[in-house]
Amino acid sequence: MSRVRRAVLAVIAAGTLGAVGVPAAVADPSSPGPSEGGTTNDDTPTFKFSSSEAGSTFECRVDSGAFAACSSPHTTSALSDGEHTFEVRAIDPAGNVDPTPASRTFTVDTTAPPGDDDDTTAPPGDDDNDTTSPPDEQTGL
């Protein structure tokens, strides 16, 4: 089997199609970051990834930002609530850049679920923002 054919098969087996001789970045399916199409309450998600070619370096970006050098695992800067796309591309030691970056689209939702009260540890009346009332002495409610 020729070296070129082995390189192509390795890229296909990794789940990322790329040009012959060009490294492919592969998102780690066990990555602690949000899954493809998933929702997270973490506004600084972390992603793990690897390359199909040893010695490769990486560039990452979020949404339409510029690619910048990064390493795995990579934690994003704080993201606003809403849909985002994380992309990573590999660059091999010869300078060949992955033309098809691995990507993951996900939603950040940091809003508390309905009925969640952030002030659950302070006794009633201890906080000016507390809207709970002490229990009624006769009914206990």
MODELLER restraints for C-alpha pairs under 7 A, 6 or more apart:
rsr = mdl.restraints
at = mdl.atoms
rsr.add(forms.Gaussian(group=physical.xy_distance, feature=features.Distance(at['CA:4:A'], at['CA:20:A']), mean=6.89, stdev=0.5))
rsr.add(forms.Gaussian(group=physical.xy_distance, feature=features.Distance(at['CA:7:A'], at['CA:20:A']), mean=6.79, stdev=0.5))
rsr.add(forms.Gaussian(group=physical.xy_distance, feature=features.Distance(at['CA:7:A'], at['CA:21:A']), mean=6.99, stdev=0.5))
rsr.add(forms.Gaussian(group=physical.xy_distance, feature=features.Distance(at['CA:8:A'], at['CA:20:A']), mean=5.96, stdev=0.5))
rsr.add(forms.Gaussian(group=physical.xy_distance, feature=features.Distance(at['CA:11:A'], at['CA:17:A']), mean=5.93, stdev=0.5))
rsr.add(forms.Gaussian(group=physical.xy_distance, feature=features.Distance(at['CA:11:A'], at['CA:18:A']), mean=6.83, stdev=0.5))
rsr.add(forms.Gaussian(group=physical.xy_distance, feature=features.Distance(at['CA:11:A'], at['CA:24:A']), mean=6.81, stdev=0.5))
rsr.add(forms.Gaussian(group=physical.xy_distance, feature=features.Distance(at['CA:11:A'], at['CA:52:A']), mean=6.32, stdev=0.5))
rsr.add(forms.Gaussian(group=physical.xy_distance, feature=features.Distance(at['CA:14:A'], at['CA:26:A']), mean=6.96, stdev=0.5))
rsr.add(forms.Gaussian(group=physical.xy_distance, feature=features.Distance(at['CA:16:A'], at['CA:24:A']), mean=6.43, stdev=0.5))
rsr.add(forms.Gaussian(group=physical.xy_distance, feature=features.Distance(at['CA:16:A'], at['CA:26:A']), mean=6.68, stdev=0.5))
rsr.add(forms.Gaussian(group=physical.xy_distance, feature=features.Distance(at['CA:18:A'], at['CA:24:A']), mean=6.23, stdev=0.5))
rsr.add(forms.Gaussian(group=physical.xy_distance, feature=features.Distance(at['CA:18:A'], at['CA:100:A']), mean=6.62, stdev=0.5))
rsr.add(forms.Gaussian(group=physical.xy_distance, feature=features.Distance(at['CA:22:A'], at['CA:96:A']), mean=5.74, stdev=0.5))
rsr.add(forms.Gaussian(group=physical.xy_distance, feature=features.Distance(at['CA:22:A'], at['CA:97:A']), mean=6.56, stdev=0.5))
rsr.add(forms.Gaussian(group=physical.xy_distance, feature=features.Distance(at['CA:22:A'], at['CA:98:A']), mean=5.85, stdev=0.5))
rsr.add(forms.Gaussian(group=physical.xy_distance, feature=features.Distance(at['CA:23:A'], at['CA:51:A']), mean=6.46, stdev=0.5))
rsr.add(forms.Gaussian(group=physical.xy_distance, feature=features.Distance(at['CA:23:A'], at['CA:52:A']), mean=5.71, stdev=0.5))
rsr.add(forms.Gaussian(group=physical.xy_distance, feature=features.Distance(at['CA:23:A'], at['CA:53:A']), mean=5.47, stdev=0.5))
rsr.add(forms.Gaussian(group=physical.xy_distance, feature=features.Distance(at['CA:23:A'], at['CA:90:A']), mean=5.86, stdev=0.5))
rsr.add(forms.Gaussian(group=physical.xy_distance, feature=features.Distance(at['CA:23:A'], at['CA:91:A']), mean=6.43, stdev=0.5))
rsr.add(forms.Gaussian(group=physical.xy_distance, feature=features.Distance(at['CA:23:A'], at['CA:92:A']), mean=5.95, stdev=0.5))
rsr.add(forms.Gaussian(group=physical.xy_distance, feature=features.Distance(at['CA:23:A'], at['CA:97:A']), mean=6.95, stdev=0.5))
rsr.add(forms.Gaussian(group=physical.xy_distance, feature=features.Distance(at['CA:23:A'], at['CA:98:A']), mean=5.51, stdev=0.5))
rsr.add(forms.Gaussian(group=physical.xy_distance, feature=features.Distance(at['CA:24:A'], at['CA:51:A']), mean=5.59, stdev=0.5))
rsr.add(forms.Gaussian(group=physical.xy_distance, feature=features.Distance(at['CA:24:A'], at['CA:52:A']), mean=5.46, stdev=0.5))
rsr.add(forms.Gaussian(group=physical.xy_distance, feature=features.Distance(at['CA:24:A'], at['CA:89:A']), mean=6.93, stdev=0.5))
rsr.add(forms.Gaussian(group=physical.xy_distance, feature=features.Distance(at['CA:24:A'], at['CA:90:A']), mean=5.80, stdev=0.5))
rsr.add(forms.Gaussian(group=physical.xy_distance, feature=features.Distance(at['CA:24:A'], at['CA:98:A']), mean=5.43, stdev=0.5))
rsr.add(forms.Gaussian(group=physical.xy_distance, feature=features.Distance(at['CA:25:A'], at['CA:49:A']), mean=6.83, stdev=0.5))
rsr.add(forms.Gaussian(group=physical.xy_distance, feature=features.Distance(at['CA:25:A'], at['CA:50:A']), mean=5.78, stdev=0.5))
rsr.add(forms.Gaussian(group=physical.xy_distance, feature=features.Distance(at['CA:25:A'], at['CA:51:A']), mean=4.55, stdev=0.5))
rsr.add(forms.Gaussian(group=physical.xy_distance, feature=features.Distance(at['CA:25:A'], at['CA:52:A']), mean=6.63, stdev=0.5))
rsr.add(forms.Gaussian(group=physical.xy_distance, feature=features.Distance(at['CA:25:A'], at['CA:88:A']), mean=6.48, stdev=0.5))
rsr.add(forms.Gaussian(group=physical.xy_distance, feature=features.Distance(at['CA:25:A'], at['CA:89:A']), mean=5.19, stdev=0.5))
rsr.add(forms.Gaussian(group=physical.xy_distance, feature=features.Distance(at['CA:25:A'], at['CA:90:A']), mean=4.99, stdev=0.5))
rsr.add(forms.Gaussian(group=physical.xy_distance, feature=features.Distance(at['CA:25:A'], at['CA:101:A']), mean=6.29, stdev=0.5))
rsr.add(forms.Gaussian(group=physical.xy_distance, feature=features.Distance(at['CA:25:A'], at['CA:102:A']), mean=5.75, stdev=0.5))
rsr.add(forms.Gaussian(group=physical.xy_distance, feature=features.Distance(at['CA:26:A'], at['CA:49:A']), mean=5.54, stdev=0.5))
rsr.add(forms.Gaussian(group=physical.xy_distance, feature=features.Distance(at['CA:26:A'], at['CA:50:A']), mean=5.35, stdev=0.5))
rsr.add(forms.Gaussian(group=physical.xy_distance, feature=features.Distance(at['CA:26:A'], at['CA:51:A']), mean=5.86, stdev=0.5))
rsr.add(forms.Gaussian(group=physical.xy_distance, feature=features.Distance(at['CA:26:A'], at['CA:102:A']), mean=5.82, stdev=0.5))
rsr.add(forms.Gaussian(group=physical.xy_distance, feature=features.Distance(at['CA:27:A'], at['CA:48:A']), mean=6.35, stdev=0.5))
rsr.add(forms.Gaussian(group=physical.xy_distance, feature=features.Distance(at['CA:27:A'], at['CA:49:A']), mean=4.39, stdev=0.5))
rsr.add(forms.Gaussian(group=physical.xy_distance, feature=features.Distance(at['CA:27:A'], at['CA:50:A']), mean=6.63, stdev=0.5))
rsr.add(forms.Gaussian(group=physical.xy_distance, feature=features.Distance(at['CA:27:A'], at['CA:102:A']), mean=6.10, stdev=0.5))
rsr.add(forms.Gaussian(group=physical.xy_distance, feature=features.Distance(at['CA:28:A'], at['CA:48:A']), mean=5.44, stdev=0.5))
rsr.add(forms.Gaussian(group=physical.xy_distance, feature=features.Distance(at['CA:28:A'], at['CA:49:A']), mean=4.90, stdev=0.5))
rsr.add(forms.Gaussian(group=physical.xy_distance, feature=features.Distance(at['CA:31:A'], at['CA:47:A']), mean=5.48, stdev=0.5))
rsr.add(forms.Gaussian(group=physical.xy_distance, feature=features.Distance(at['CA:31:A'], at['CA:48:A']), mean=5.08, stdev=0.5))
rsr.add(forms.Gaussian(group=physical.xy_distance, feature=features.Distance(at['CA:32:A'], at['CA:46:A']), mean=6.11, stdev=0.5))
rsr.add(forms.Gaussian(group=physical.xy_distance, feature=features.Distance(at['CA:32:A'], at['CA:47:A']), mean=6.19, stdev=0.5))
rsr.add(forms.Gaussian(group=physical.xy_distance, feature=features.Distance(at['CA:33:A'], at['CA:45:A']), mean=5.24, stdev=0.5))
rsr.add(forms.Gaussian(group=physical.xy_distance, feature=features.Distance(at['CA:33:A'], at['CA:46:A']), mean=4.88, stdev=0.5))
rsr.add(forms.Gaussian(group=physical.xy_distance, feature=features.Distance(at['CA:33:A'], at['CA:47:A']), mean=5.01, stdev=0.5))
rsr.add(forms.Gaussian(group=physical.xy_distance, feature=features.Distance(at['CA:34:A'], at['CA:40:A']), mean=5.97, stdev=0.5))
rsr.add(forms.Gaussian(group=physical.xy_distance, feature=features.Distance(at['CA:34:A'], at['CA:106:A']), mean=6.37, stdev=0.5))
rsr.add(forms.Gaussian(group=physical.xy_distance, feature=features.Distance(at['CA:35:A'], at['CA:106:A']), mean=6.88, stdev=0.5))
rsr.add(forms.Gaussian(group=physical.xy_distance, feature=features.Distance(at['CA:36:A'], at['CA:104:A']), mean=5.20, stdev=0.5))
rsr.add(forms.Gaussian(group=physical.xy_distance, feature=features.Distance(at['CA:36:A'], at['CA:105:A']), mean=5.48, stdev=0.5))
rsr.add(forms.Gaussian(group=physical.xy_distance, feature=features.Distance(at['CA:36:A'], at['CA:106:A']), mean=5.93, stdev=0.5))
rsr.add(forms.Gaussian(group=physical.xy_distance, feature=features.Distance(at['CA:37:A'], at['CA:105:A']), mean=5.53, stdev=0.5))
rsr.add(forms.Gaussian(group=physical.xy_distance, feature=features.Distance(at['CA:37:A'], at['CA:106:A']), mean=4.78, stdev=0.5))
rsr.add(forms.Gaussian(group=physical.xy_distance, feature=features.Distance(at['CA:38:A'], at['CA:106:A']), mean=5.07, stdev=0.5))
rsr.add(forms.Gaussian(group=physical.xy_distance, feature=features.Distance(at['CA:38:A'], at['CA:107:A']), mean=6.26, stdev=0.5))
rsr.add(forms.Gaussian(group=physical.xy_distance, feature=features.Distance(at['CA:39:A'], at['CA:106:A']), mean=5.79, stdev=0.5))
rsr.add(forms.Gaussian(group=physical.xy_distance, feature=features.Distance(at['CA:39:A'], at['CA:107:A']), mean=4.59, stdev=0.5))
rsr.add(forms.Gaussian(group=physical.xy_distance, feature=features.Distance(at['CA:39:A'], at['CA:108:A']), mean=5.79, stdev=0.5))
rsr.add(forms.Gaussian(group=physical.xy_distance, feature=features.Distance(at['CA:39:A'], at['CA:109:A']), mean=6.74, stdev=0.5))
rsr.add(forms.Gaussian(group=physical.xy_distance, feature=features.Distance(at['CA:40:A'], at['CA:107:A']), mean=6.31, stdev=0.5))
rsr.add(forms.Gaussian(group=physical.xy_distance, feature=features.Distance(at['CA:40:A'], at['CA:108:A']), mean=5.09, stdev=0.5))
rsr.add(forms.Gaussian(group=physical.xy_distance, feature=features.Distance(at['CA:40:A'], at['CA:109:A']), mean=6.05, stdev=0.5))
rsr.add(forms.Gaussian(group=physical.xy_distance, feature=features.Distance(at['CA:41:A'], at['CA:108:A']), mean=5.69, stdev=0.5))
rsr.add(forms.Gaussian(group=physical.xy_distance, feature=features.Distance(at['CA:41:A'], at['CA:109:A']), mean=4.98, stdev=0.5))
rsr.add(forms.Gaussian(group=physical.xy_distance, feature=features.Distance(at['CA:41:A'], at['CA:110:A']), mean=4.57, stdev=0.5))
rsr.add(forms.Gaussian(group=physical.xy_distance, feature=features.Distance(at['CA:42:A'], at['CA:108:A']), mean=6.75, stdev=0.5))
rsr.add(forms.Gaussian(group=physical.xy_distance, feature=features.Distance(at['CA:42:A'], at['CA:110:A']), mean=6.89, stdev=0.5))
rsr.add(forms.Gaussian(group=physical.xy_distance, feature=features.Distance(at['CA:43:A'], at['CA:78:A']), mean=5.27, stdev=0.5))
rsr.add(forms.Gaussian(group=physical.xy_distance, feature=features.Distance(at['CA:43:A'], at['CA:79:A']), mean=5.04, stdev=0.5))
rsr.add(forms.Gaussian(group=physical.xy_distance, feature=features.Distance(at['CA:43:A'], at['CA:80:A']), mean=6.85, stdev=0.5))
rsr.add(forms.Gaussian(group=physical.xy_distance, feature=features.Distance(at['CA:43:A'], at['CA:108:A']), mean=6.16, stdev=0.5))
rsr.add(forms.Gaussian(group=physical.xy_distance, feature=features.Distance(at['CA:44:A'], at['CA:75:A']), mean=6.10, stdev=0.5))
rsr.add(forms.Gaussian(group=physical.xy_distance, feature=features.Distance(at['CA:44:A'], at['CA:76:A']), mean=5.12, stdev=0.5))
rsr.add(forms.Gaussian(group=physical.xy_distance, feature=features.Distance(at['CA:44:A'], at['CA:77:A']), mean=5.65, stdev=0.5))
rsr.add(forms.Gaussian(group=physical.xy_distance, feature=features.Distance(at['CA:44:A'], at['CA:78:A']), mean=4.96, stdev=0.5))
rsr.add(forms.Gaussian(group=physical.xy_distance, feature=features.Distance(at['CA:44:A'], at['CA:79:A']), mean=6.37, stdev=0.5))
rsr.add(forms.Gaussian(group=physical.xy_distance, feature=features.Distance(at['CA:45:A'], at['CA:75:A']), mean=5.62, stdev=0.5))
rsr.add(forms.Gaussian(group=physical.xy_distance, feature=features.Distance(at['CA:45:A'], at['CA:76:A']), mean=5.88, stdev=0.5))
rsr.add(forms.Gaussian(group=physical.xy_distance, feature=features.Distance(at['CA:46:A'], at['CA:73:A']), mean=6.44, stdev=0.5))
rsr.add(forms.Gaussian(group=physical.xy_distance, feature=features.Distance(at['CA:46:A'], at['CA:74:A']), mean=5.35, stdev=0.5))
rsr.add(forms.Gaussian(group=physical.xy_distance, feature=features.Distance(at['CA:46:A'], at['CA:75:A']), mean=4.08, stdev=0.5))
rsr.add(forms.Gaussian(group=physical.xy_distance, feature=features.Distance(at['CA:46:A'], at['CA:76:A']), mean=6.43, stdev=0.5))
rsr.add(forms.Gaussian(group=physical.xy_distance, feature=features.Distance(at['CA:47:A'], at['CA:73:A']), mean=5.43, stdev=0.5))
rsr.add(forms.Gaussian(group=physical.xy_distance, feature=features.Distance(at['CA:47:A'], at['CA:74:A']), mean=5.26, stdev=0.5))
rsr.add(forms.Gaussian(group=physical.xy_distance, feature=features.Distance(at['CA:47:A'], at['CA:75:A']), mean=6.43, stdev=0.5))
rsr.add(forms.Gaussian(group=physical.xy_distance, feature=features.Distance(at['CA:48:A'], at['CA:72:A']), mean=5.09, stdev=0.5))
rsr.add(forms.Gaussian(group=physical.xy_distance, feature=features.Distance(at['CA:48:A'], at['CA:73:A']), mean=4.41, stdev=0.5))
rsr.add(forms.Gaussian(group=physical.xy_distance, feature=features.Distance(at['CA:48:A'], at['CA:74:A']), mean=6.50, stdev=0.5))
rsr.add(forms.Gaussian(group=physical.xy_distance, feature=features.Distance(at['CA:49:A'], at['CA:72:A']), mean=5.75, stdev=0.5))
rsr.add(forms.Gaussian(group=physical.xy_distance, feature=features.Distance(at['CA:49:A'], at['CA:73:A']), mean=6.91, stdev=0.5))
rsr.add(forms.Gaussian(group=physical.xy_distance, feature=features.Distance(at['CA:51:A'], at['CA:90:A']), mean=6.25, stdev=0.5))
rsr.add(forms.Gaussian(group=physical.xy_distance, feature=features.Distance(at['CA:53:A'], at['CA:92:A']), mean=6.78, stdev=0.5))
rsr.add(forms.Gaussian(group=physical.xy_distance, feature=features.Distance(at['CA:55:A'], at['CA:92:A']), mean=6.47, stdev=0.5))
rsr.add(forms.Gaussian(group=physical.xy_distance, feature=features.Distance(at['CA:55:A'], at['CA:93:A']), mean=6.13, stdev=0.5))
rsr.add(forms.Gaussian(group=physical.xy_distance, feature=features.Distance(at['CA:56:A'], at['CA:90:A']), mean=6.03, stdev=0.5))
rsr.add(forms.Gaussian(group=physical.xy_distance, feature=features.Distance(at['CA:56:A'], at['CA:91:A']), mean=5.26, stdev=0.5))
rsr.add(forms.Gaussian(group=physical.xy_distance, feature=features.Distance(at['CA:56:A'], at['CA:92:A']), mean=4.19, stdev=0.5))
rsr.add(forms.Gaussian(group=physical.xy_distance, feature=features.Distance(at['CA:56:A'], at['CA:93:A']), mean=5.81, stdev=0.5))
rsr.add(forms.Gaussian(group=physical.xy_distance, feature=features.Distance(at['CA:57:A'], at['CA:90:A']), mean=5.72, stdev=0.5))
rsr.add(forms.Gaussian(group=physical.xy_distance, feature=features.Distance(at['CA:57:A'], at['CA:91:A']), mean=5.21, stdev=0.5))
rsr.add(forms.Gaussian(group=physical.xy_distance, feature=features.Distance(at['CA:57:A'], at['CA:92:A']), mean=6.44, stdev=0.5))
rsr.add(forms.Gaussian(group=physical.xy_distance, feature=features.Distance(at['CA:58:A'], at['CA:69:A']), mean=5.84, stdev=0.5))
rsr.add(forms.Gaussian(group=physical.xy_distance, feature=features.Distance(at['CA:58:A'], at['CA:70:A']), mean=5.53, stdev=0.5))
rsr.add(forms.Gaussian(group=physical.xy_distance, feature=features.Distance(at['CA:58:A'], at['CA:71:A']), mean=6.10, stdev=0.5))
rsr.add(forms.Gaussian(group=physical.xy_distance, feature=features.Distance(at['CA:58:A'], at['CA:88:A']), mean=6.66, stdev=0.5))
rsr.add(forms.Gaussian(group=physical.xy_distance, feature=features.Distance(at['CA:58:A'], at['CA:89:A']), mean=5.64, stdev=0.5))
rsr.add(forms.Gaussian(group=physical.xy_distance, feature=features.Distance(at['CA:58:A'], at['CA:90:A']), mean=4.60, stdev=0.5))
rsr.add(forms.Gaussian(group=physical.xy_distance, feature=features.Distance(at['CA:58:A'], at['CA:91:A']), mean=5.96, stdev=0.5))
rsr.add(forms.Gaussian(group=physical.xy_distance, feature=features.Distance(at['CA:59:A'], at['CA:67:A']), mean=5.48, stdev=0.5))
rsr.add(forms.Gaussian(group=physical.xy_distance, feature=features.Distance(at['CA:59:A'], at['CA:68:A']), mean=4.93, stdev=0.5))
rsr.add(forms.Gaussian(group=physical.xy_distance, feature=features.Distance(at['CA:59:A'], at['CA:69:A']), mean=4.33, stdev=0.5))
rsr.add(forms.Gaussian(group=physical.xy_distance, feature=features.Distance(at['CA:59:A'], at['CA:70:A']), mean=5.25, stdev=0.5))
rsr.add(forms.Gaussian(group=physical.xy_distance, feature=features.Distance(at['CA:59:A'], at['CA:88:A']), mean=5.61, stdev=0.5))
rsr.add(forms.Gaussian(group=physical.xy_distance, feature=features.Distance(at['CA:59:A'], at['CA:89:A']), mean=5.41, stdev=0.5))
rsr.add(forms.Gaussian(group=physical.xy_distance, feature=features.Distance(at['CA:59:A'], at['CA:90:A']), mean=6.57, stdev=0.5))
rsr.add(forms.Gaussian(group=physical.xy_distance, feature=features.Distance(at['CA:60:A'], at['CA:67:A']), mean=5.15, stdev=0.5))
rsr.add(forms.Gaussian(group=physical.xy_distance, feature=features.Distance(at['CA:60:A'], at['CA:68:A']), mean=5.52, stdev=0.5))
rsr.add(forms.Gaussian(group=physical.xy_distance, feature=features.Distance(at['CA:60:A'], at['CA:69:A']), mean=6.41, stdev=0.5))
rsr.add(forms.Gaussian(group=physical.xy_distance, feature=features.Distance(at['CA:60:A'], at['CA:70:A']), mean=5.89, stdev=0.5))
rsr.add(forms.Gaussian(group=physical.xy_distance, feature=features.Distance(at['CA:60:A'], at['CA:87:A']), mean=5.59, stdev=0.5))
rsr.add(forms.Gaussian(group=physical.xy_distance, feature=features.Distance(at['CA:60:A'], at['CA:88:A']), mean=4.34, stdev=0.5))
rsr.add(forms.Gaussian(group=physical.xy_distance, feature=features.Distance(at['CA:60:A'], at['CA:89:A']), mean=6.54, stdev=0.5))
rsr.add(forms.Gaussian(group=physical.xy_distance, feature=features.Distance(at['CA:61:A'], at['CA:67:A']), mean=4.82, stdev=0.5))
rsr.add(forms.Gaussian(group=physical.xy_distance, feature=features.Distance(at['CA:61:A'], at['CA:68:A']), mean=6.56, stdev=0.5))
rsr.add(forms.Gaussian(group=physical.xy_distance, feature=features.Distance(at['CA:61:A'], at['CA:86:A']), mean=5.94, stdev=0.5))
rsr.add(forms.Gaussian(group=physical.xy_distance, feature=features.Distance(at['CA:61:A'], at['CA:87:A']), mean=5.39, stdev=0.5))
rsr.add(forms.Gaussian(group=physical.xy_distance, feature=features.Distance(at['CA:61:A'], at['CA:88:A']), mean=6.60, stdev=0.5))
rsr.add(forms.Gaussian(group=physical.xy_distance, feature=features.Distance(at['CA:62:A'], at['CA:84:A']), mean=6.86, stdev=0.5))
rsr.add(forms.Gaussian(group=physical.xy_distance, feature=features.Distance(at['CA:62:A'], at['CA:85:A']), mean=5.60, stdev=0.5))
rsr.add(forms.Gaussian(group=physical.xy_distance, feature=features.Distance(at['CA:62:A'], at['CA:86:A']), mean=4.57, stdev=0.5))
rsr.add(forms.Gaussian(group=physical.xy_distance, feature=features.Distance(at['CA:62:A'], at['CA:87:A']), mean=6.34, stdev=0.5))
rsr.add(forms.Gaussian(group=physical.xy_distance, feature=features.Distance(at['CA:63:A'], at['CA:84:A']), mean=5.71, stdev=0.5))
rsr.add(forms.Gaussian(group=physical.xy_distance, feature=features.Distance(at['CA:63:A'], at['CA:85:A']), mean=4.92, stdev=0.5))
rsr.add(forms.Gaussian(group=physical.xy_distance, feature=features.Distance(at['CA:63:A'], at['CA:86:A']), mean=6.38, stdev=0.5))
rsr.add(forms.Gaussian(group=physical.xy_distance, feature=features.Distance(at['CA:80:A'], at['CA:108:A']), mean=6.96, stdev=0.5))
rsr.add(forms.Gaussian(group=physical.xy_distance, feature=features.Distance(at['CA:81:A'], at['CA:108:A']), mean=4.75, stdev=0.5))
rsr.add(forms.Gaussian(group=physical.xy_distance, feature=features.Distance(at['CA:81:A'], at['CA:109:A']), mean=5.05, stdev=0.5))
rsr.add(forms.Gaussian(group=physical.xy_distance, feature=features.Distance(at['CA:81:A'], at['CA:110:A']), mean=6.42, stdev=0.5))
rsr.add(forms.Gaussian(group=physical.xy_distance, feature=features.Distance(at['CA:82:A'], at['CA:107:A']), mean=5.24, stdev=0.5))
rsr.add(forms.Gaussian(group=physical.xy_distance, feature=features.Distance(at['CA:82:A'], at['CA:108:A']), mean=5.22, stdev=0.5))
rsr.add(forms.Gaussian(group=physical.xy_distance, feature=features.Distance(at['CA:82:A'], at['CA:109:A']), mean=6.50, stdev=0.5))
rsr.add(forms.Gaussian(group=physical.xy_distance, feature=features.Distance(at['CA:83:A'], at['CA:106:A']), mean=5.67, stdev=0.5))
rsr.add(forms.Gaussian(group=physical.xy_distance, feature=features.Distance(at['CA:83:A'], at['CA:107:A']), mean=4.20, stdev=0.5))
rsr.add(forms.Gaussian(group=physical.xy_distance, feature=features.Distance(at['CA:83:A'], at['CA:108:A']), mean=6.37, stdev=0.5))
rsr.add(forms.Gaussian(group=physical.xy_distance, feature=features.Distance(at['CA:84:A'], at['CA:105:A']), mean=5.67, stdev=0.5))
rsr.add(forms.Gaussian(group=physical.xy_distance, feature=features.Distance(at['CA:84:A'], at['CA:106:A']), mean=5.54, stdev=0.5))
rsr.add(forms.Gaussian(group=physical.xy_distance, feature=features.Distance(at['CA:84:A'], at['CA:107:A']), mean=6.00, stdev=0.5))
rsr.add(forms.Gaussian(group=physical.xy_distance, feature=features.Distance(at['CA:85:A'], at['CA:103:A']), mean=6.65, stdev=0.5))
rsr.add(forms.Gaussian(group=physical.xy_distance, feature=features.Distance(at['CA:85:A'], at['CA:104:A']), mean=5.56, stdev=0.5))
rsr.add(forms.Gaussian(group=physical.xy_distance, feature=features.Distance(at['CA:85:A'], at['CA:105:A']), mean=4.20, stdev=0.5))
rsr.add(forms.Gaussian(group=physical.xy_distance, feature=features.Distance(at['CA:85:A'], at['CA:106:A']), mean=6.36, stdev=0.5))
rsr.add(forms.Gaussian(group=physical.xy_distance, feature=features.Distance(at['CA:86:A'], at['CA:103:A']), mean=5.51, stdev=0.5))
rsr.add(forms.Gaussian(group=physical.xy_distance, feature=features.Distance(at['CA:86:A'], at['CA:104:A']), mean=5.30, stdev=0.5))
rsr.add(forms.Gaussian(group=physical.xy_distance, feature=features.Distance(at['CA:86:A'], at['CA:105:A']), mean=6.41, stdev=0.5))
rsr.add(forms.Gaussian(group=physical.xy_distance, feature=features.Distance(at['CA:87:A'], at['CA:101:A']), mean=5.96, stdev=0.5))
rsr.add(forms.Gaussian(group=physical.xy_distance, feature=features.Distance(at['CA:87:A'], at['CA:102:A']), mean=5.58, stdev=0.5))
rsr.add(forms.Gaussian(group=physical.xy_distance, feature=features.Distance(at['CA:87:A'], at['CA:103:A']), mean=4.27, stdev=0.5))
rsr.add(forms.Gaussian(group=physical.xy_distance, feature=features.Distance(at['CA:87:A'], at['CA:104:A']), mean=6.58, stdev=0.5))
rsr.add(forms.Gaussian(group=physical.xy_distance, feature=features.Distance(at['CA:88:A'], at['CA:101:A']), mean=5.31, stdev=0.5))
rsr.add(forms.Gaussian(group=physical.xy_distance, feature=features.Distance(at['CA:88:A'], at['CA:102:A']), mean=5.43, stdev=0.5))
rsr.add(forms.Gaussian(group=physical.xy_distance, feature=features.Distance(at['CA:88:A'], at['CA:103:A']), mean=6.51, stdev=0.5))
rsr.add(forms.Gaussian(group=physical.xy_distance, feature=features.Distance(at['CA:89:A'], at['CA:98:A']), mean=5.48, stdev=0.5))
rsr.add(forms.Gaussian(group=physical.xy_distance, feature=features.Distance(at['CA:89:A'], at['CA:101:A']), mean=4.44, stdev=0.5))
rsr.add(forms.Gaussian(group=physical.xy_distance, feature=features.Distance(at['CA:89:A'], at['CA:102:A']), mean=6.41, stdev=0.5))
rsr.add(forms.Gaussian(group=physical.xy_distance, feature=features.Distance(at['CA:90:A'], at['CA:97:A']), mean=6.05, stdev=0.5))
rsr.add(forms.Gaussian(group=physical.xy_distance, feature=features.Distance(at['CA:90:A'], at['CA:98:A']), mean=5.31, stdev=0.5))
rsr.add(forms.Gaussian(group=physical.xy_distance, feature=features.Distance(at['CA:91:A'], at['CA:97:A']), mean=4.52, stdev=0.5))
rsr.add(forms.Gaussian(group=physical.xy_distance, feature=features.Distance(at['CA:91:A'], at['CA:98:A']), mean=6.22, stdev=0.5))
rsr.add(forms.Gaussian(group=physical.xy_distance, feature=features.Distance(at['CA:124:A'], at['CA:130:A']), mean=6.66, stdev=0.5))
rsr.add(forms.Gaussian(group=physical.xy_distance, feature=features.Distance(at['CA:124:A'], at['CA:132:A']), mean=5.97, stdev=0.5))
rsr.add(forms.Gaussian(group=physical.xy_distance, feature=features.Distance(at['CA:124:A'], at['CA:133:A']), mean=6.20, stdev=0.5))
rsr.add(forms.Gaussian(group=physical.xy_distance, feature=features.Distance(at['CA:124:A'], at['CA:134:A']), mean=6.08, stdev=0.5))
rsr.add(forms.Gaussian(group=physical.xy_distance, feature=features.Distance(at['CA:135:A'], at['CA:141:A']), mean=4.82, stdev=0.5))
